[in-house]
């Protein structure tokens, strides 16, 4: 009787443990990210419309007003960088949002926009990871933020930009001091442009 009782008790404990572990695993995989935590840029792909490049990771790019054009910068092969927003966030970073438009007559491969830094290029193929901000007054250059695995907080996995098409892009940098209201943005193969920071 005691052996039988012990075996039943062990089975009950094992079953309860498995149910608890399963419930914990399911709740860990749930759709809520902890009560409104901000989604990390660079981790989700947005569907494209007919005028945008397919499969791009645009993160916050859809929140910007495309009619606002803070700057337009010409690049190689008929490319145009249009900057729609430069925002200082409370989290201590600056987000630049815009679009890359192909005004030429041949597809443009985005590989050059990742720059030449090995860590960025290897972890962020076909990205805008080579962009920098320069605070001329503070005499400091800011590189795109990245996580511990070297992935940049910017648009990645871009496909070639087809003639007449555009693709939304975003880039996040450490924020310069609050006294800095203007910075220079440089993206490889494009001219440098001055931008005013809002927020």
N, C-alpha and C positions, 0 to 999 in steps of 0.2 A: 504494500500500500504506500509506504513512504517513497519507494523508488518511483512508482507510478505518479505520485503527487509531484515529486521533484521534476520528472520529465515533462509533465504538463506545465509546470511553472516556468521551466526553461523555454518551452515553446511559446508560451504567452509573452515572456520577456523579449524573446527574439522577434516575434511578430510585431510587438509594440515598437521595438527599436527600428525595424525596417520601415514601418509606417511613418515614424517620426523623421527618419532620414529622407524618405521619399517626399514628404511634405516640405522639408527644408530645401531639398533640391528644386522642387517645383517653384517655391516662393523665390528662390535665388535667381531663377530664370524668368521671372515675371516681367511684364511690360513696363512697370513703373520704375523710374530711375532714382528713386529716393526722394520723392517729394519736390519735384521741380528743379532738379539739378540740371545745369546747362549741358546740352549734348556737346561732346567734344568735336570740334571741327575736324574734317578730314576722315570721318568714320562712316559716313553714309553717302550714298549716291542718290541724286535727285533725278527723276525722269526728265528727259529733255523734250522740248517742243520741236516743231519742224525747223526752227531757225537757229537752234542751239546744237552744239556738238553732242554726240551720243555718249552716255556713260560717264560724264564728268562728275566729280565730287565737288558740289558747289557750296555745301554747308549753308552758311547764312546768306548766300548770294541772292536768294529769292526775296529777301526782306528789303531790298534796296529799290529806290525809285529809278528806273532806267532813264527817265526824262531829265534827271539831274546830272549834269556833266561838269564835274569840277576840273577835269583836265582831259586832253586828248593828246596822245603821244605817238608819233610815228615810229615804226620799227622796220626791220628788214623784210623783204619779200612782200611788201604791200600790207603788212600787219599794222593795226591801229589798237592802242590800249586806251580805253575810255574808263576814267575813274569816276564812279558815282557817289562814293561815300568814304570818308576817312574819320573814324569814330574812336574817341578815347573811352574805354570801358572802365568800370569801377574795379575790375579784377586786375588792373595794372598792365593792360595791353592796348595796342592800337590796331584796329581792323581796317584794312583797305579793301573795298569792294568795287568791282567794275566788270568789264568784259573785254575780251580780245576779239577783234573783228578782222576777217581776212578780206581786204579790198583788192587783192591781186587776182591772178587768173590760174594759180596752181595751189594745191594743198600745201599747208605749212605744218611741218612736224614740230611739236612743242619741246623736243629734247633739250634744245639750247637754253630754254628758260629756267631749267633746274640749276644752272650755274656750273661751276667747276669743283666745288667742295665735295670731296669723295663721299663723306657721310651722307650728305643730302642727296647726291646723285644716286647712290646705291640703294637708299631706302625710299626714294621718292621719284621713281621714273616718270617722265613726262609730267612734270609739275612746274609751278612757278616758284620753286624753292630757292632760286638764285636771287630773288628780290632783296633789296636793302633799303632802309630809311637812314637818312643822314640829318642829324641835328647840327646845322652849321654854327649856331651860336654856342652850343655846348661842346662842339667839336667831338661828336661821338657818332659812330656808325652802329645801327641796329640790324641784326640779322633775324630772319624769320624764326619764330619760336618752334621748338621741336620737343617731342616726348623722349623718354629714356631709351627708346628703341631707334631714335634718329628720324622718326617720321615727322614731317613738318606740319604745322598748323596752317595749311594752305591747300589750294586745289591741286589734286594729284590724279594720276591715271587718265590724263587727257589723251584724246585721239587727235589725229591731224585735223586742223581747222580747214574746212573746205572753202573754196572761193565763194564769196558773198555770204558766208555764214559767220556766226559769232558764238562764243562760249563764255558763260559767266565765270568769274574767278574771284577768290578772296585770299588775303594774306594777313597773318597776325604777327605783330612784332611786340617786343617789350615796349612799354610806354616811356617816352622821354619825360623829363620833369614837367610838372604842370605849367611852368612858366614858358615852356616851348610850345608855340602855337603853329609853327610852320616847319615842315621837313621836306627834304628832297627824296623822291622815290626813284629808284633805279631798278629796272628789270633787264636782264641780259638781252641784247639785240635791239633794245629800245633806247630812245633818248631819255635823259633825266628830266624830271618835272618837279616843280615846287607845289606842295599841297598844304592847305590849312586844315588843322585838326579841329573837329567839333567835339563837344561833350566835355 
